[in-house]
Structures are given as C-alpha cells and as structure tokens.
C-alpha cells in the first residue's frame, strides 16, 4: 500500500498535462487581450480604406 502511494505521489505525467493546459490558457488570454487592444485600430483602418474606394 505504501509503494502505491509513493508511485502515485511521484507520478508527474498528470502534472505535465496540467502545466501544458495552463500555458495554453495563458497564451489564449494574451491573444484575446492583444486582439481586443488592436481590434478598434484595425477596424478604423478598414473603414478608411473602404471610404477611399467606395463608389457611389
């Protein structure tokens, strides 16, 4: 029974998966924040281009 507890405690596969999950979540949060920050500027640029080439 003690050996089983030691093996479970020493098993690091689950920890690695959790770490990868946390890194992936952090990357997603950063990507969303960057897109939110520059989104309005990109929209404004596209609107200027559209107004410049719009044919009435």
N, CA, C and O atoms as a Tinker XYZ file with bonds, in Angstrom:
   224  protein
     1  N      0.826000   -1.189000    0.000000    73     2
     2  CA     0.000000    0.000000    0.000000    64     1     3
     3  C      0.876000    1.261000    0.000000    63     2     4     5
     4  O      0.572000    2.245000   -0.676000    81     3
     5  N      1.958000    1.210000    0.766000    73     3     6
     6  CA     2.856000    2.369000    0.829000    64     5     7
     7  C      3.539000    2.593000   -0.516000    63     6     8     9
     8  O      3.737000    3.734000   -0.934000    81     7
     9  N      3.901000    1.497000   -1.195000    73     7    10
    10  CA     4.526000    1.628000   -2.511000    64     9    11
    11  C      3.576000    2.276000   -3.515000    63    10    12    13
    12  O      4.003000    3.093000   -4.331000    81    11
    13  N      2.307000    1.923000   -3.464000    73    11    14
    14  CA     1.307000    2.509000   -4.352000    64    13    15
    15  C      1.191000    4.008000   -4.110000    63    14    16    17
    16  O      1.128000    4.786000   -5.062000    81    15
    17  N      1.164000    4.411000   -2.870000    73    15    18
    18  CA     1.077000    5.827000   -2.530000    64    17    19
    19  C      2.314000    6.576000   -3.022000    63    18    20    21
    20  O      2.207000    7.699000   -3.515000    81    19
    21  N      3.488000    5.954000   -2.887000    73    19    22
    22  CA     4.720000    6.599000   -3.366000    64    21    23
    23  C      4.702000    6.756000   -4.882000    63    22    24    25
    24  O      5.115000    7.789000   -5.409000    81    23
    25  N      4.219000    5.719000   -5.587000    73    23    26
    26  CA     4.159000    5.798000   -7.058000    64    25    27
    27  C      3.188000    6.877000   -7.510000    63    26    28    29
    28  O      3.486000    7.637000   -8.431000    81    27
    29  N      2.040000    6.947000   -6.872000    73    27    30
    30  CA     1.052000    7.971000   -7.244000    64    29    31
    31  C      1.616000    9.360000   -6.966000    63    30    32    33
    32  O      1.450000   10.264000   -7.785000    81    31
    33  N      2.265000    9.542000   -5.849000    73    31    34
    34  CA     2.828000   10.848000   -5.479000    64    33    35
    35  C      3.951000   11.255000   -6.427000    63    34    36    37
    36  O      4.100000   12.436000   -6.742000    81    35
    37  N      4.748000   10.275000   -6.887000    73    35    38
    38  CA     5.894000   10.558000   -7.746000    64    37    39
    39  C      5.515000   10.656000   -9.222000    63    38    40    41
    40  O      6.316000   11.128000  -10.029000    81    39
    41  N      4.320000   10.225000   -9.585000    73    39    42
    42  CA     3.884000   10.273000  -10.985000    64    41    43
    43  C      3.732000   11.724000  -11.422000    63    42    44    45
    44  O      2.954000   12.478000  -10.838000    81    43
    45  N      4.480000   12.110000  -12.454000    73    43    46
    46  CA     4.477000   13.507000  -12.895000    64    45    47
    47  C      3.781000   13.704000  -14.225000    63    46    48    49
    48  O      3.752000   14.825000  -14.732000    81    47
    49  N      3.218000   12.654000  -14.814000    73    47    50
    50  CA     2.532000   12.806000  -16.091000    64    49    51
    51  C      1.356000   13.753000  -15.979000    63    50    52    53
    52  O      1.183000   14.616000  -16.839000    81    51
    53  N      0.558000   13.620000  -14.960000    73    51    54
    54  CA    -0.593000   14.492000  -14.764000    64    53    55
    55  C     -0.177000   15.934000  -14.556000    63    54    56    57
    56  O     -0.837000   16.854000  -15.040000    81    55
    57  N      0.912000   16.131000  -13.839000    73    55    58
    58  CA     1.402000   17.484000  -13.613000    64    57    59
    59  C      1.821000   18.129000  -14.925000    63    58    60    61
    60  O      1.561000   19.313000  -15.142000    81    59
    61  N      2.459000   17.377000  -15.794000    73    59    62
    62  CA     2.887000   17.915000  -17.079000    64    61    63
    63  C      1.686000   18.353000  -17.901000    63    62    64    65
    64  O      1.706000   19.421000  -18.514000    81    63
    65  N      0.647000   17.540000  -17.917000    73    63    66
    66  CA    -0.551000   17.888000  -18.680000    64    65    67
    67  C     -1.207000   19.141000  -18.123000    63    66    68    69
    68  O     -1.682000   19.980000  -18.887000    81    67
    69  N     -1.239000   19.278000  -16.813000    73    67    70
    70  CA    -1.801000   20.473000  -16.193000    64    69    71
    71  C     -0.967000   21.694000  -16.560000    63    70    72    73
    72  O     -1.514000   22.757000  -16.854000    81    71
    73  N      0.336000   21.545000  -16.544000    73    71    74
    74  CA     1.211000   22.668000  -16.902000    64    73    75
    75  C      0.993000   23.077000  -18.350000    63    74    76    77
    76  O      0.923000   24.269000  -18.648000    81    75
    77  N      0.883000   22.103000  -19.261000    73    75    78
    78  CA     0.619000   22.421000  -20.658000    64    77    79
    79  C     -0.732000   23.121000  -20.809000    63    78    80    81
    80  O     -0.874000   24.057000  -21.596000    81    79
    81  N     -1.697000   22.665000  -20.064000    73    79    82
    82  CA    -3.021000   23.299000  -20.101000    64    81    83
    83  C     -2.974000   24.740000  -19.622000    63    82    84    85
    84  O     -3.606000   25.616000  -20.212000    81    83
    85  N     -2.230000   24.984000  -18.558000    73    83    86
    86  CA    -2.103000   26.351000  -18.049000    64    85    87
    87  C     -1.367000   27.257000  -19.034000    63    86    88    89
    88  O     -1.735000   28.419000  -19.211000    81    87
    89  N     -0.336000   26.726000  -19.668000    73    87    90
    90  CA     0.394000   27.515000  -20.665000    64    89    91
    91  C     -0.523000   27.843000  -21.840000    63    90    92    93
    92  O     -0.533000   28.975000  -22.323000    81    91
    93  N     -1.292000   26.859000  -22.298000    73    91    94
    94  CA    -2.225000   27.086000  -23.400000    64    93    95
    95  C     -3.276000   28.125000  -23.026000    63    94    96    97
    96  O     -3.615000   28.983000  -23.841000    81    95
    97  N     -3.791000   28.057000  -21.814000    73    95    98
    98  CA    -4.773000   29.043000  -21.363000    64    97    99
    99  C     -4.162000   30.437000  -21.294000    63    98   100   101
   100  O     -4.815000   31.415000  -21.657000    81    99
   101  N     -2.926000   30.540000  -20.836000    73    99   102
   102  CA    -2.253000   31.832000  -20.769000    64   101   103
   103  C     -2.056000   32.414000  -22.163000    63   102   104   105
   104  O     -2.272000   33.607000  -22.374000    81   103
   105  N     -1.647000   31.577000  -23.114000    73   103   106
   106  CA    -1.474000   32.044000  -24.491000    64   105   107
   107  C     -2.803000   32.532000  -25.061000    63   106   108   109
   108  O     -2.843000   33.553000  -25.747000    81   107
   109  N     -3.885000   31.815000  -24.787000    73   107   110
   110  CA    -5.202000   32.214000  -25.282000    64   109   111
   111  C     -5.627000   33.552000  -24.686000    63   110   112   113
   112  O     -6.157000   34.405000  -25.398000    81   111
   113  N     -5.403000   33.742000  -23.404000    73   111   114
   114  CA    -5.773000   35.007000  -22.753000    64   113   115
   115  C     -4.972000   36.163000  -23.337000    63   114   116   117
   116  O     -5.522000   37.236000  -23.586000    81   115
   117  N     -3.684000   35.954000  -23.554000    73   115   118
   118  CA    -2.837000   37.004000  -24.127000    64   117   119
   119  C     -3.286000   37.324000  -25.547000    63   118   120   121
   120  O     -3.352000   38.496000  -25.918000    81   119
   121  N     -3.594000   36.308000  -26.345000    73   119   122
   122  CA    -4.042000   36.530000  -27.714000    64   121   123
   123  C     -5.349000   37.307000  -27.750000    63   122   124   125
   124  O     -5.510000   38.206000  -28.576000    81   123
   125  N     -6.270000   36.979000  -26.880000    73   123   126
   126  CA    -7.545000   37.697000  -26.820000    64   125   127
   127  C     -7.321000   39.138000  -26.397000    63   126   128   129
   128  O     -7.941000   40.046000  -26.951000    81   127
   129  N     -6.455000   39.364000  -25.433000    73   127   130
   130  CA    -6.175000   40.727000  -24.975000    64   129   131
   131  C     -5.539000   41.557000  -26.084000    63   130   132   133
   132  O     -5.892000   42.722000  -26.268000    81   131
   133  N     -4.605000   40.964000  -26.824000    73   131   134
   134  CA    -3.952000   41.695000  -27.916000    64   133   135
   135  C     -4.965000   42.030000  -29.008000    63   134   136   137
   136  O     -4.992000   43.156000  -29.505000    81   135
   137  N     -5.794000   41.061000  -29.382000    73   135   138
   138  CA    -6.795000   41.315000  -30.413000    64   137   139
   139  C     -7.802000   42.364000  -29.972000    63   138   140   141
   140  O     -8.240000   43.181000  -30.782000    81   139
   141  N     -8.168000   42.351000  -28.714000    73   139   142
   142  CA    -9.097000   43.364000  -28.206000    64   141   143
   143  C     -8.449000   44.742000  -28.223000    63   142   144   145
   144  O     -9.117000   45.739000  -28.496000    81   143
   145  N     -7.168000   44.803000  -27.936000    73   143   146
   146  CA    -6.468000   46.085000  -27.882000    64   145   147
   147  C     -6.291000   46.692000  -29.267000    63   146   148   149
   148  O     -6.431000   47.903000  -29.434000    81   147
   149  N     -5.986000   45.864000  -30.261000    73   147   150
   150  CA    -5.734000   46.418000  -31.591000    64   149   151
   151  C     -6.953000   46.328000  -32.506000    63   150   152   153
   152  O     -6.929000   46.845000  -33.623000    81   151
   153  N     -7.999000   45.688000  -32.048000    73   151   154
   154  CA    -9.186000   45.486000  -32.877000    64   153   155
   155  C     -9.793000   46.778000  -33.384000    63   154   156   157
   156  O    -10.151000   46.864000  -34.558000    81   155
   157  N     -9.918000   47.769000  -32.545000    73   155   158
   158  CA   -10.534000   49.037000  -32.944000    64   157   159
   159  C     -9.670000   49.756000  -33.973000    63   158   160   161
   160  O    -10.204000   50.371000  -34.897000    81   159
   161  N     -8.359000   49.693000  -33.836000    73   159   162
   162  CA    -7.458000   50.331000  -34.806000    64   161   163
   163  C     -7.576000   49.666000  -36.167000    63   162   164   165
   164  O     -7.597000   50.342000  -37.195000    81   163
   165  N     -7.652000   48.346000  -36.174000    73   163   166
   166  CA    -7.784000   47.610000  -37.431000    64   165   167
   167  C     -9.123000   47.946000  -38.085000    63   166   168   169
   168  O     -9.192000   48.160000  -39.296000    81   167
   169  N    -10.166000   47.990000  -37.295000    73   167   170
   170  CA   -11.489000   48.331000  -37.818000    64   169   171
   171  C    -11.473000   49.726000  -38.417000    63   170   172   173
   172  O    -12.017000   49.943000  -39.500000    81   171
   173  N    -10.865000   50.656000  -37.736000    73   171   174
   174  CA   -10.768000   52.023000  -38.230000    64   173   175
   175  C    -10.001000   52.088000  -39.549000    63   174   176   177
   176  O    -10.398000   52.809000  -40.465000    81   175
   177  N     -8.925000   51.350000  -39.646000    73   175   178
   178  CA    -8.132000   51.329000  -40.874000    64   177   179
   179  C     -8.950000   50.764000  -42.033000    63   178   180   181
   180  O     -8.919000   51.320000  -43.131000    81   179
   181  N     -9.672000   49.682000  -41.816000    73   179   182
   182  CA   -10.501000   49.098000  -42.870000    64   181   183
   183  C    -11.610000   50.062000  -43.286000    63   182   184   185
   184  O    -11.934000   50.155000  -44.470000    81   183
   185  N    -12.192000   50.775000  -42.329000    73   183   186
   186  CA   -13.235000   51.743000  -42.667000    64   185   187
   187  C    -12.678000   52.874000  -43.526000    63   186   188   189
   188  O    -13.346000   53.326000  -44.457000    81   187
   189  N    -11.480000   53.331000  -43.230000    73   187   190
   190  CA   -10.840000   54.385000  -44.057000    64   189   191
   191  C    -10.587000   53.887000  -45.469000    63   190   192   193
   192  O    -10.838000   54.605000  -46.437000    81   191
   193  N    -10.096000   52.672000  -45.591000    73   191   194
   194  CA    -9.862000   52.099000  -46.906000    64   193   195
   195  C    -11.172000   51.960000  -47.676000    63   194   196   197
   196  O    -11.243000   52.283000  -48.862000    81   195
   197  N    -12.192000   51.483000  -47.000000    73   195   198
   198  CA   -13.497000   51.320000  -47.637000    64   197   199
   199  C    -14.041000   52.655000  -48.117000    63   198   200   201
   200  O    -14.544000   52.758000  -49.236000    81   199
   201  N    -13.942000   53.669000  -47.283000    73   199   202
   202  CA   -14.422000   55.005000  -47.673000    64   201   203
   203  C    -13.616000   55.545000  -48.850000    63   202   204   205
   204  O    -14.161000   56.271000  -49.682000    81   203
   205  N    -12.345000   55.208000  -48.936000    73   203   206
   206  CA   -11.499000   55.689000  -50.022000    64   205   207
   207  C    -11.814000   55.028000  -51.363000    63   206   208   209
   208  O    -11.641000   55.655000  -52.408000    81   207
   209  N    -12.266000   53.797000  -51.355000    73   207   210
   210  CA   -12.536000   53.108000  -52.612000    64   209   211
   211  C    -14.025000   52.951000  -52.924000    63   210   212   213
   212  O    -14.383000   52.378000  -53.953000    81   211
   213  N    -14.876000   53.446000  -52.060000    73   211   214
   214  CA   -16.326000   53.310000  -52.237000    64   213   215
   215  C    -16.771000   54.062000  -53.472000    63   214   216   217
   216  O    -16.402000   55.218000  -53.682000    81   215
   217  N    -17.558000   53.402000  -54.277000    73   215   218
   218  CA   -18.106000   54.017000  -55.488000    64   217   219
   219  C    -19.583000   54.303000  -55.238000    63   218   220   221
   220  O    -20.347000   53.426000  -54.834000    81   219
   221  N    -19.957000   55.532000  -55.485000    73   219   222
   222  CA   -21.366000   55.908000  -55.250000    64   221   223
   223  C    -22.120000   56.000000  -56.528000    63   222   224
   224  O    -23.313000   56.304000  -56.520000    81   223
